[in-house]
Every structure is written in structure tokens, then in C-alpha cells.
């Protein structure tokens, strides 16, 4: 679940800025932060 949520979130971040490849890592890291901030990581083993 974790990986899929982060991948989807990162995709939408990339889409919002026009899919410029230079920011792919930043999008992924921002999605990971959002996942943690939402509290979705509690009890996840993925």
C-alpha cells in the first residue's frame, strides 16, 4: 500500500509541474513526507 500511495502522489506532483524529469527525486521525497505526515505509516509493513 505504501509504495503505491507514494507513487501515485509523486505522479500527481510531477503532473502539476509538467513532468520535468529533473525533479523526480524531489517529487518522490515530497510524497514520502506527505505519507508520513498523513499518519498513513502507522502499522504499515510495506
Backbone as CSV, one residue per row, in Angstrom:
resi,resn,N_x,N_y,N_z,CA_x,CA_y,CA_z,C_x,C_y,C_z
1,UNK,0.822,-1.185,0.000,0.000,0.000,0.000,0.872,1.258,0.000
2,UNK,1.916,1.272,0.823,2.774,2.453,0.961,3.379,2.858,-0.385
3,UNK,3.988,1.909,-1.056,4.664,2.213,-2.317,3.680,2.759,-3.347
4,UNK,2.526,2.143,-3.449,1.518,2.591,-4.408,1.007,3.988,-4.109
5,UNK,0.776,4.273,-2.826,0.298,5.598,-2.430,1.338,6.645,-2.785
6,UNK,2.593,6.376,-2.444,3.676,7.324,-2.707,3.866,7.516,-4.208
7,UNK,3.825,6.434,-4.962,3.990,6.530,-6.414,2.888,7.383,-7.041
8,UNK,1.665,7.191,-6.607,0.547,7.966,-7.135,0.675,9.437,-6.771
9,UNK,1.017,9.705,-5.531,1.176,11.085,-5.072,2.300,11.766,-5.845
10,UNK,3.427,11.071,-6.008,4.566,11.624,-6.750,4.178,11.889,-8.206
11,UNK,3.384,11.009,-8.777,2.914,11.211,-10.152,2.136,12.515,-10.273
12,UNK,1.215,12.747,-9.341,0.413,13.961,-9.409,1.248,15.212,-9.155
13,UNK,2.261,15.119,-8.314,3.177,16.249,-8.137,3.905,16.541,-9.447
14,UNK,4.386,15.487,-10.092,5.097,15.650,-11.367,4.173,16.226,-12.435
15,UNK,2.957,15.734,-12.476,1.989,16.234,-13.452,1.734,17.725,-13.245
16,UNK,1.632,18.135,-11.989,1.343,19.534,-11.676,2.453,20.473,-12.138
17,UNK,3.676,19.968,-12.244,4.777,20.823,-12.687,5.240,20.489,-14.092
18,UNK,4.456,19.738,-14.822,4.723,19.500,-16.237,5.678,18.367,-16.541
19,UNK,5.852,17.437,-15.627,6.681,16.242,-15.829,8.139,16.534,-16.179
20,UNK,8.712,17.596,-15.639,10.135,17.836,-15.878,10.939,16.804,-15.095
21,UNK,11.794,16.048,-15.771,12.480,14.922,-15.132,13.493,15.311,-14.056
22,UNK,13.952,16.534,-14.048,14.965,16.941,-13.077,14.456,16.894,-11.638
23,UNK,13.159,16.855,-11.434,12.592,16.897,-10.095,11.981,15.578,-9.643
24,UNK,12.268,14.498,-10.304,11.642,13.215,-9.971,11.943,12.785,-8.537
25,UNK,13.183,12.914,-8.114,13.548,12.527,-6.744,12.847,13.433,-5.737
26,UNK,12.808,14.725,-6.028,12.127,15.661,-5.128,10.648,15.319,-5.000
27,UNK,10.019,14.933,-6.101,8.610,14.537,-6.059,8.427,13.310,-5.180
28,UNK,9.311,12.327,-5.345,9.204,11.097,-4.558,9.378,11.395,-3.071
29,UNK,10.386,12.197,-2.740,10.640,12.524,-1.337,9.501,13.342,-0.737
30,UNK,8.927,14.240,-1.510,7.779,15.015,-1.038,6.584,14.099,-0.788
31,UNK,6.402,13.123,-1.651,5.310,12.163,-1.471,5.534,11.316,-0.222
32,UNK,6.782,10.912,0.032,7.083,10.160,1.257,6.789,11.004,2.493
33,UNK,7.165,12.273,2.457,6.880,13.168,3.590,5.377,13.293,3.800
34,UNK,4.638,13.461,2.721,3.182,13.581,2.826,2.580,12.318,3.431
35,UNK,3.098,11.178,3.024,2.617,9.897,3.555,2.809,9.846,5.068
36,UNK,4.001,10.248,5.506,4.303,10.229,6.939,3.446,11.258,7.689
37,UNK,3.287,12.442,7.123,2.511,13.495,7.766,1.038,13.137,7.881
38,UNK,0.534,12.380,6.937,-0.865,11.957,6.977,-1.091,10.859,8.008
39,UNK,-0.018,10.333,8.559,-0.143,9.274,9.547,-0.464,7.926,8.941
40,UNK,-0.255,7.804,7.639,-0.581,6.556,6.961,0.434,5.464,7.251
41,UNK,1.583,5.837,7.769,2.646,4.868,8.002,2.399,4.010,9.239
42,UNK,1.477,4.387,10.074,1.206,3.623,11.293,0.766,2.209,10.958
43,UNK,1.510,1.247,11.435,1.140,-0.144,11.245,1.451,-0.719,9.885
44,UNK,2.060,0.047,9.006,2.394,-0.458,7.671,3.681,-1.253,7.704
45,UNK,3.730,-2.342,6.972,4.949,-3.140,6.877,5.469,-3.189,5.449
46,UNK,4.886,-2.414,4.544,5.264,-2.402,3.136,6.548,-1.654,2.949
